[in-house]
Amino acid sequence: MTACLDNIFAALADPTRRDILAMLLEDDMAVTDVAAPFEMSLAAISKHLTILTRAGLISQEKRGRVKWCKLEPDAMKAASIWMQGFGQFEAVNLDAFEAFLDVELGQGS
C-alpha cells in the first residue's frame, strides 16, 4: 500500500502531470493530442505518461497506429481514503457554515 501511495503522490507532484489528468477527465486522448498544448517534446510527454501509467492513474492502449490514454478514475481511491483519515480533507458543508455565520453575525448587530 505504501509503495502505491508513494507512486500516486510522486506522479501528482508535477504540474504537467496534473494538467494531463485534468485533460483526460474530459475524454480519452491520443498521445499526440495530450502533447499538443505543452511546450515540450513528445519524448518528454511520453515520460510523464509513463509515470502516470506506473502510478495506475492512467492506462494506455494502442488502437491501430495510435496510442491512446485513458484516465483510471478508481486509481486515486487509496490516496483519497488515506487523506480523508486526517479529517481536514472532509467536504465543508457550506450551508451549515452560512447558517452559523448568520447566527453569529446576527447576534453582533
C-alpha positions, 0 to 999 in steps of 0.5 A: 500500500505504501509503495502505491501511495508513494507512486500516486503522490510522486506522479501528482507532484508535477504540474504537467502531470496534473494538467494531463489528468485534468485533460483526460477527465474530459475524454480519452486522448491520443498521445499526440493530442495530450502533447499538443498544448505543452511546450515540450517534446513528445519524448518528454510527454511520453515520460510523464505518461509513463509515470502516470501509467506506473502510478495506475492513474492512467492506462494506455492502449494502442488502437491501430497506429495510435496510442491512446490514454485513458484516465483510471478514475478508481486509481486515486481511491487509496490516496483519497481514503488515506487523506480523508483519515486526517479529517481536514480533507472532509467536504465543508458543508457550506450551508451549515457554515452560512447558517452559523455565520448568520447566527453569529453575525446576527447576534453582533448587530 
